[in-house]
Every structure is written in C-alpha cells, then in structure tokens.
Amino acid sequence: MTKTAIKAKSIYFLRILRNILVVIGLFFSGCIVFALTEQPYWGYHWLGTSKSEMKWKPTYIIMMGGGGMPSQSNLMRSWYVEKAAKTFPEATVVIAIPGEISDSLSTPQIVKRELIMRGVNPEKIVFEHEATNTRAQALNCQKTITMQTPILLVTSPEHMRRSVLSFQKVGFEKVNALPAFENAIEADLSFNDDELGGNKTGVPDIGKSINARYQLWNHLKYEILIFREIVALTYYRLRGWI
C-alpha cells in the first residue's frame, strides 16, 4: 500500500471517529439539557403509575426482587411491603427473590428477617426463590396462586409497568400494584455559601441552586432508568411476554 493510500485511509478513519465523537457529544448534551426539564421525572412517574391501581383487597402481596440485601431497592420495597401487610393482615407475603432458602445468609432469608423485624407475621411469609426475571416470577407464582386471586405487586417504580403486564399476560385477572417511590425530603436544603467560609475566589455559589445540586443529577439517573426500562419493555413485547 502506497503512502498516499495509507494517508487517505487514515484521514477517512479520523473523519469517522470525529463524526462518532460529535454524535456522542450531541447525545450527552441533549441528555443534560433534557435533565434540566421536568420530563425525566414525569417519565419515571409514568412507569410507576401507568399500571398501578388498587381495585381489589389482595390475598397475596408479592415483593418482586431487587438487588442484594441490604440494597436501596430491597429496603424500599420492604418498607412498602410492611405497610401493605399491616393494611391487609390476612394477605400472604411472597418474597419473589432468587436464592438458596436453606442458607440463613441468603438474600431471601435476610429480606424475611427484615420484614419480621418490621412487624410482618412470619407465618404469613412464603418464598418464590427460583425465578431470575419478571417473566419467570409470574410463571412460578401462577403455579401456586389461582388466576382469579387478587394479588398486590410491590416493586420499584421503573419496573412496575412491566411487572403488571407480565402477570396479566400469564393470566392473573386481579393485579394491584404498589410502586416503591422515594419520598423527597421536606426541609429547605438551600444554604449561603459565603457563611460556610472557604475559598470564595473563582468558585460560583450553588447553595441556592437546588437544580444544580440535586435535580440535574436525579434527572440524569431517571433518564438511565427510563432508557433501560424501555429496552426491557421492547424485549418483553417482542418475546410476547407482555
């Protein structure tokens, strides 16, 4: 290959790389601009509430598995399961988390102890510990719960729509849903930067800007959760699972 051909090939490669970097830059710039609006929150809220309803008194409260234990997702879901179990004390709580239940240190067993510590009746707690995704959890619950039995699903907001659709797809007729939303702190988190001392030269004050300190980052997180869930919903739709 001649030097001219090598140079032409290098220029072509650099142009492709530049175009890719431009597209990536535009994409992330768009994500940041979008995060400054309210739309990421409302998208996240829609995933959690679009299929959430409470029409029937549940016979089973199904806690869908999140991460390990402790983890933010499982602790949040445990908090909501506790409230639901105390509201409907006759309901059976199903911990739908994969793990070895003969191991006292497994995630399902730790979640059970967490619920008992919160006041849930241990005699009302059972396990569904084999399924490793939402579709399998719905199928396995179908084996022990009749389709006409009212159930209540408890999971993170971004997973709620897919969970409800998955259980309805396998035949459950009365699906309630309780999304485990976080509650925003009620205190005013603004502060006066200068009163706290430190370097004041060339550093902008952000104490009064809740958007810059919290909302922007929360909304970027929501964007990731929404995008991931859209991909999951699309896959489930293509597979015929919802």
C-alpha positions in Angstrom: 0.0 0.0 0.0 1.4 3.4 -1.0 1.9 6.3 1.4 -0.9 8.2 -0.4 -3.3 5.3 0.2 -2.3 4.9 3.8 -2.8 8.7 4.3 -6.2 8.6 2.6 -7.3 5.7 4.8 -6.1 7.5 8.0 -8.0 10.6 7.0 -11.1 8.6 6.3 -10.8 6.8 9.7 -10.3 10.1 11.5 -13.4 11.6 9.9 -15.5 8.6 11.0 -14.1 8.9 14.5 -14.8 12.7 14.6 -18.4 12.1 13.4 -18.8 9.5 16.1 -17.5 11.8 18.8 -19.8 14.6 17.5 -22.8 12.4 17.7 -21.8 11.2 21.2 -21.3 14.8 22.3 -24.6 15.9 20.9 -26.3 13.0 22.6 -24.9 13.7 26.1 -25.5 17.4 25.6 -29.1 16.6 24.8 -29.3 14.4 27.9 -28.1 17.2 30.1 -30.5 19.8 28.6 -33.4 17.3 28.9 -32.4 16.7 32.6 -32.9 20.4 33.3 -36.6 20.0 32.5 -39.3 18.1 34.4 -39.8 15.5 31.7 -37.4 12.8 33.2 -39.4 12.9 36.4 -42.7 12.5 34.7 -41.4 9.7 32.5 -40.2 7.9 35.7 -43.5 8.7 37.4 -45.5 7.3 34.4 -43.6 4.0 34.5 -44.5 3.7 38.2 -48.2 4.7 38.0 -49.5 4.0 34.5 -50.5 0.4 35.5 -50.8 1.0 39.3 -54.2 0.7 40.9 -55.8 -0.8 44.0 -59.2 -2.3 43.0 -59.2 -5.5 45.0 -58.3 -6.5 48.5 -55.2 -8.6 47.9 -54.9 -12.2 49.1 -51.2 -12.2 48.2 -48.6 -9.4 48.4 -45.8 -10.2 46.1 -42.5 -8.5 46.7 -40.5 -8.5 43.5 -36.8 -9.0 44.0 -34.4 -6.1 43.5 -30.7 -6.3 44.3 -29.0 -7.9 47.3 -29.7 -7.2 50.9 -29.2 -4.6 52.1 -29.7 -2.5 49.0 -31.7 0.5 48.2 -34.2 -1.3 46.1 -35.0 -4.1 48.5 -35.1 -1.9 51.6 -37.5 0.4 49.8 -39.7 -2.5 48.7 -39.6 -4.0 52.2 -40.8 -0.7 53.6 -43.8 -0.7 51.3 -44.5 -4.4 51.9 -44.6 -3.7 55.6 -47.2 -1.0 55.1 -49.3 -3.3 52.8 -49.0 -6.3 55.1 -50.3 -4.2 58.0 -53.1 -2.8 55.9 -54.1 -6.3 54.7 -53.1 -8.6 57.7 -54.8 -11.6 56.2 -52.7 -11.5 53.0 -49.8 -13.9 52.4 -46.5 -12.1 51.6 -44.5 -13.8 48.8 -40.8 -12.9 48.7 -40.0 -13.4 45.0 -36.2 -13.2 45.1 -33.9 -15.9 43.8 -31.6 -17.6 46.4 -31.0 -20.6 48.5 -33.6 -20.5 51.2 -31.7 -23.2 53.2 -28.9 -20.7 53.7 -29.7 -18.3 56.5 -27.5 -15.6 54.9 -29.2 -15.7 51.5 -31.0 -12.6 50.3 -34.5 -14.1 50.6 -33.9 -15.1 54.2 -32.4 -11.7 55.1 -35.4 -10.0 53.5 -37.7 -12.2 55.5 -35.9 -11.2 58.7 -36.2 -7.6 57.7 -40.0 -7.9 57.2 -40.3 -9.8 60.6 -38.4 -7.0 62.3 -40.8 -4.5 60.8 -43.7 -6.4 62.3 -44.9 -8.7 59.4 -46.3 -12.0 60.7 -43.7 -14.7 59.9 -46.4 -17.3 59.4 -47.7 -15.2 56.5 -44.4 -15.1 54.6 -43.5 -17.6 51.8 -40.8 -17.7 49.2 -40.7 -17.9 45.4 -36.9 -18.3 45.2 -36.3 -19.9 41.8 -37.2 -17.3 39.2 -34.5 -14.9 38.0 -36.6 -12.4 36.0 -40.0 -10.9 35.9 -41.5 -13.3 33.4 -40.3 -16.4 35.3 -41.6 -14.9 38.6 -45.0 -14.5 37.1 -45.0 -18.1 35.7 -43.8 -19.5 39.0 -46.5 -17.6 41.0 -49.0 -19.0 38.6 -48.2 -22.5 39.8 -49.4 -21.7 43.4 -51.8 -18.8 43.0 -55.1 -19.1 41.1 -55.7 -16.6 38.3 -58.8 -15.2 39.9 -57.0 -14.4 43.2 -56.3 -10.7 43.9 -52.6 -10.0 44.2 -50.6 -6.9 45.0 -47.2 -6.4 43.3 -44.6 -4.3 45.1 -41.5 -3.2 43.2 -39.5 -0.2 42.2 -41.4 2.4 40.1 -39.4 1.9 36.9 -40.2 -1.9 37.0 -43.9 -1.6 37.8 -45.4 -1.3 34.4 -43.5 -4.4 33.1 -44.3 -6.4 36.2 -48.1 -5.7 36.0 -48.1 -6.5 32.3 -46.1 -9.7 32.8 -48.5 -11.0 35.5 -51.5 -10.1 33.4 -50.0 -11.9 30.4 -49.7 -15.2 32.2 -53.4 -14.9 33.2 -53.7 -13.1 36.5 -57.0 -11.2 36.4 -56.8 -9.0 39.5 -53.4 -7.4 39.7 -53.0 -4.5 42.1 -49.7 -2.5 42.1 -47.8 -0.5 44.7 -44.8 1.3 43.4 -42.0 1.9 45.9 -41.4 5.6 45.3 -38.9 7.5 47.4 -40.3 10.5 49.4 -38.5 13.8 48.9 -37.1 15.4 52.0 -39.3 18.2 53.2 -36.6 20.5 54.5 -35.2 23.5 52.6 -31.8 22.4 51.5 -30.5 25.8 50.3 -27.6 27.5 52.1 -25.4 30.6 52.0 -22.0 29.6 50.5 -20.1 32.5 52.0 -21.3 31.9 55.5 -19.6 28.5 55.4 -16.2 30.0 54.7 -13.5 28.5 52.4 -12.3 29.7 49.1 -14.5 32.4 47.6 -12.4 33.3 44.5 -13.5 32.0 41.1 -15.9 29.5 42.6 -19.6 30.0 41.9 -22.2 30.0 44.7 -24.5 27.0 44.4 -26.1 27.0 47.8 -29.4 28.4 46.5 -29.5 26.3 43.3 -31.3 23.0 44.1 -31.4 22.2 40.4 -27.6 22.2 40.1 -27.0 20.3 43.3 -29.8 17.7 43.1 -32.4 17.9 40.4 -29.9 17.7 37.4 -28.3 14.5 38.8 -31.5 12.9 39.8 -33.0 13.5 36.4 -29.9 12.1 34.7 -30.4 9.0 36.8 -34.1 8.9 35.8 -33.1 9.1 32.1 -30.9 6.0 32.5 -33.6 4.1 34.3 -36.2 5.1 31.7 -34.0 4.1 28.8 -33.1 0.7 30.4 -36.8 0.0 31.0 -37.9 1.0 27.5 -35.3 -1.5 26.2 -36.7 -4.2 28.6 -40.3 -3.4 27.7 -39.4 -3.7 24.0 -37.7 -7.1 24.5 -40.6 -8.4 26.6 -43.0 -7.2 23.9 -41.1 -8.9 21.1 -40.9 -12.1 23.1 -44.6 -12.0 23.7 -44.2 -11.8 27.4 -46.4 -8.7 27.8 
